[in-house]
Structure formats: structure tokens, C-alpha cells
Amino acid sequence: MSNARSGFRRAAIAYIGIAAIAIGIGAVLLTPEPGLPVYQPSDLNPALVDPSVLGHEDHRILPFTLLNQLGDTVRETDVSGQVLVVDFFFTRCATICPMLTSNMKRVQDRMLADDRVRLMSHSVTPVADSVTVLAAYAEANGVVSDRWWLLTGEKADIYRLARKSYFAALDEGDGGFQDFVHTENIVLVDTLGRLRGFYDGTDLDEVNALVRDLEFLLSP
């Protein structure tokens, strides 16, 4: 009888152990993993999306060739494998841009030692914002070129990026003489060139959320 009870006890312990493992596996499978969405054009406010790309899926940022504040030509291949923090500004802006630049610097300073991160600020008045002007603006605002590029180039190219690559601007246009983009949006891009977040760069709470999301993308 004692042998029977011993066998029953061993079977019960084994059953409880198996049940506990099963419950644990089930909890893991049913609990959503934390993460960030991957934004496609169809997920966004249509006013942000150029009609020519509205139906696209598996969106990645477009190729670009621009000049940074050092006078270097930079391309999308130069940021391959980096997490990008992207905005649009101009050096003579006296409204939202000073706050936007200040908050971008907060992000830069938080990520200063991490070469997996690249900040990119595109001038929306590239004719006025030459390399020399951008270099002076960078010096005045504590921009560290190893981490943060201020970018200029052809206006049509920059406006194409704003509207068809990063979806940062609400209005339409062709990058012509009368066209003007003015946006407080900061866009977070992952190492695969996918859009992962949009933030109001003049709102400190949203900038703090951006930093948290950026750190999430960098986590193992």
C-alpha cells in the first residue's frame, strides 16, 4: 500500500510540475510583447501622406544625397544600421524651431556616446541655409557632428523626403519657389529604415516619450 501511495505522490508531483510549465508557456504566449508599431502610409493621417505613396506597404525611407554642416556629402547608405531621429527646420525661424532644436539637443545629449544613433535636421530653406550657415548654427546650438547632422541640398529633394519618405508635413507641394514646409514633427526610424514613431518636437513630454522609444529600439 505504501508503494502505491508513493507512486501516486510521484505522479501527482509530476502532473503539477507539467501543469505549471504549461501555464507558464501559455502566459508567455498570451501576453503581448512590448513594442512599437511599424507605420505604413495607410496607418497615418492621409493629410500627411503624399497621394502617390498612399497605397504603399513595407514603407522604408527613400534614398537621399545631401550636404551636412561639415560640407560632407551624405547618403542613406551612411546611416545604414542606425536608428534615426529626423526633423525639419530652418536657421532663421523664430517660432517653433528654437524649441525644436533645443529638444533635439536633449536627445543628442542623451545618446551622445551611442554611435547607433543619428539625428538628422533638414533645412526647409536650403538656399539660405548653406553649409557655412549650418556650421555656425551648429556651433551656436551645441550640435555634435558625430551624432547630429544639419542637412541642406536641393529644395525639391528635401521636400520630397518630408512628404514621401518621413511623412512629416501636413501640406502638399512640389518643392517649388512658393512651397514651404513648417512642421514640429520629429520622426523615429529604425535600423531597417522603417517609421516607428511621430512626436511633437515642441512638447517636452513627447520628446521624453521619443527618448524612451529610442532606447527601446536600441535594447537587446
C-alpha positions as CSV (number, residue, x, y, z in Angstrom):
1,M,0.0,0.0,0.0
2,S,2.8,2.4,0.8
3,N,4.4,1.7,-2.6
4,A,1.0,2.6,-4.2
5,R,0.8,5.8,-2.2
6,S,4.4,6.7,-3.1
7,G,3.7,6.1,-6.8
8,F,0.6,8.2,-6.6
9,R,2.5,11.0,-4.9
10,R,5.2,11.0,-7.5
11,A,2.6,11.0,-10.3
12,A,0.8,14.0,-8.6
13,I,4.0,15.9,-8.3
14,A,4.9,15.3,-11.9
15,Y,1.4,16.3,-13.0
16,I,1.6,19.6,-11.0
17,G,5.0,20.3,-12.5
18,I,3.8,19.7,-16.1
19,A,0.7,21.9,-15.4
20,A,2.9,24.7,-14.0
21,I,5.1,24.6,-17.1
22,A,2.1,24.6,-19.4
23,I,0.5,27.6,-17.5
24,G,3.8,29.4,-17.8
25,I,4.2,28.8,-21.5
26,G,0.5,29.8,-22.0
27,A,1.1,33.1,-20.1
28,V,4.1,33.9,-22.3
29,L,2.2,33.1,-25.5
30,L,-0.9,35.1,-24.5
31,T,0.9,38.2,-23.1
32,P,1.6,40.7,-25.9
33,E,5.2,41.6,-26.3
34,P,6.0,45.3,-25.7
35,G,6.9,47.1,-28.9
36,L,6.4,49.9,-31.3
37,P,4.3,49.9,-34.3
38,V,5.8,49.9,-37.8
39,Y,3.9,52.7,-39.6
40,Q,2.7,52.3,-43.2
41,P,1.3,55.1,-45.2
42,S,-2.2,53.6,-44.7
43,D,-1.8,53.9,-40.9
44,L,-1.3,57.7,-41.0
45,N,-3.4,60.8,-41.3
46,P,-3.9,61.0,-45.1
47,A,-3.1,64.7,-44.9
48,L,0.5,63.6,-44.0
49,V,0.9,61.2,-46.9
50,D,1.6,62.2,-50.5
51,P,-1.1,60.7,-52.7
52,S,1.5,58.9,-54.8
53,V,2.6,56.7,-51.9
54,L,-0.7,56.3,-50.0
55,G,-1.2,52.7,-51.0
56,H,2.4,51.5,-50.5
57,E,3.2,48.8,-47.9
58,D,6.5,47.9,-46.3
59,H,7.5,51.6,-46.5
60,R,11.2,52.4,-46.0
61,I,12.8,55.8,-46.1
62,L,13.8,57.0,-49.6
63,P,17.4,57.3,-50.9
64,F,18.9,60.8,-50.4
65,T,22.1,62.7,-51.2
66,L,22.5,65.9,-49.1
67,L,25.3,68.0,-47.5
68,N,25.8,68.2,-43.8
69,Q,27.2,71.2,-41.7
70,L,30.8,69.9,-42.3
71,G,30.3,70.1,-46.1
72,D,30.3,66.3,-46.4
73,T,28.1,64.6,-48.9
74,V,25.9,62.1,-47.0
75,R,23.6,59.4,-48.3
76,E,21.2,56.9,-46.8
77,T,24.0,54.3,-47.0
78,D,25.9,56.4,-44.5
79,V,23.2,55.8,-41.9
80,S,22.5,52.1,-42.7
81,G,22.0,50.2,-39.5
82,Q,21.5,53.3,-37.3
83,V,18.4,54.4,-35.6
84,L,17.4,57.9,-36.9
85,V,15.8,60.9,-35.3
86,V,14.6,63.2,-38.1
87,D,13.1,66.7,-38.2
88,F,12.8,69.7,-40.4
89,F,13.8,73.3,-39.5
90,F,15.4,76.5,-40.8
91,T,18.0,78.6,-39.1
92,R,16.1,81.9,-39.3
93,C,12.9,80.5,-37.8
94,A,12.0,82.4,-34.6
95,T,8.8,80.5,-33.7
96,I,8.9,76.7,-33.2
97,C,12.4,76.0,-34.4
98,P,14.4,77.2,-31.4
99,M,12.3,74.9,-29.1
100,L,12.6,72.1,-31.7
101,T,16.4,72.5,-31.8
102,S,16.6,72.6,-28.0
103,N,14.7,69.4,-27.7
104,M,16.7,67.7,-30.4
105,K,19.8,68.6,-28.4
106,R,18.2,66.9,-25.4
107,V,18.0,63.7,-27.5
108,Q,21.6,64.2,-28.7
109,D,23.0,64.7,-25.2
110,R,21.2,61.6,-24.0
111,M,22.6,59.5,-26.9
112,L,26.0,61.2,-27.2
113,A,28.0,58.1,-26.6
114,D,26.0,55.7,-28.8
115,D,27.1,55.5,-32.4
116,R,24.0,53.5,-33.2
117,V,22.0,56.8,-33.3
118,R,22.0,59.6,-35.8
119,L,20.0,62.8,-35.6
120,M,19.2,64.5,-38.9
121,S,17.7,68.0,-39.2
122,H,16.8,69.0,-42.7
123,S,16.7,72.7,-43.6
124,V,13.4,73.7,-45.4
125,T,15.1,76.8,-46.7
126,P,18.2,75.2,-48.1
127,V,19.1,78.1,-50.4
128,A,19.5,80.4,-47.4
129,D,20.9,77.6,-45.2
130,S,24.3,77.0,-46.8
131,V,26.9,74.7,-45.3
132,T,28.6,77.8,-43.7
133,V,25.3,79.0,-42.2
134,L,24.5,75.5,-40.9
135,A,28.0,75.2,-39.4
136,A,27.5,78.5,-37.5
137,Y,24.1,77.4,-36.3
138,A,25.5,74.0,-35.2
139,E,28.2,75.8,-33.1
140,A,25.7,78.2,-31.6
141,N,23.4,75.3,-30.6
142,G,25.8,72.7,-29.3
143,V,25.4,70.3,-32.2
144,V,27.9,67.4,-32.1
145,S,28.6,66.4,-35.7
146,D,29.4,62.8,-34.7
147,R,25.8,62.4,-33.6
148,W,23.8,65.1,-35.3
149,W,23.7,66.3,-38.9
150,L,22.2,69.6,-40.1
151,L,21.4,69.0,-43.7
152,T,21.0,71.1,-46.9
153,G,20.6,70.3,-50.5
154,E,18.2,70.8,-53.4
155,K,14.8,72.1,-52.1
156,A,12.8,69.6,-54.2
157,D,14.8,66.7,-52.7
158,I,14.3,67.8,-49.1
159,Y,10.6,68.4,-49.6
160,R,10.3,65.0,-51.3
161,L,11.8,63.5,-48.2
162,A,9.4,65.4,-45.9
163,R,6.3,64.3,-47.8
164,K,7.2,60.9,-49.4
165,S,9.8,59.5,-47.0
166,Y,9.1,60.7,-43.4
167,F,5.5,62.0,-43.8
168,A,6.4,64.9,-41.6
169,A,4.4,67.7,-43.3
170,L,0.7,68.2,-43.5
171,D,0.5,70.3,-46.7
172,E,1.1,69.3,-50.3
173,G,3.6,70.9,-52.7
174,D,6.3,70.2,-55.2
175,G,9.3,71.9,-53.6
176,G,9.0,74.9,-55.9
177,F,9.7,78.5,-55.1
178,Q,6.5,79.2,-53.3
179,D,6.4,75.9,-51.5
180,F,7.1,75.9,-47.7
181,V,7.2,73.2,-45.1
182,H,7.0,74.2,-41.4
183,T,6.4,71.3,-39.0
184,E,7.1,70.4,-35.4
185,N,7.1,66.7,-36.1
186,I,10.1,64.5,-35.1
187,V,10.1,61.1,-36.8
188,L,11.8,58.0,-35.3
189,V,13.2,55.5,-37.9
190,D,14.6,52.1,-37.0
191,T,17.7,50.4,-38.4
192,L,15.8,48.9,-41.3
193,G,14.5,52.3,-42.4
194,R,11.0,51.8,-41.1
195,L,9.0,54.5,-39.5
196,R,8.4,53.7,-35.8
197,G,7.1,56.9,-34.2
198,F,5.9,60.5,-34.6
199,Y,6.4,63.2,-31.9
200,D,5.7,66.9,-31.3
201,G,9.2,68.2,-31.0
202,T,8.0,71.3,-29.1
203,D,6.4,69.2,-26.4
204,L,8.8,68.0,-23.7
205,D,6.6,65.1,-22.7
206,E,6.5,63.8,-26.2
207,V,10.3,64.3,-26.6
208,N,10.7,62.2,-23.4
209,A,8.5,59.6,-24.9
210,L,10.7,59.7,-28.0
211,V,13.8,59.0,-25.9
212,R,12.1,56.0,-24.2
213,D,11.1,54.6,-27.6
214,L,14.5,55.2,-29.0
215,E,16.1,53.3,-26.1
216,F,13.6,50.5,-26.6
217,L,14.7,50.2,-30.3
218,L,18.3,50.0,-29.0
219,S,17.7,47.4,-26.4
220,P,18.9,43.8,-27.0
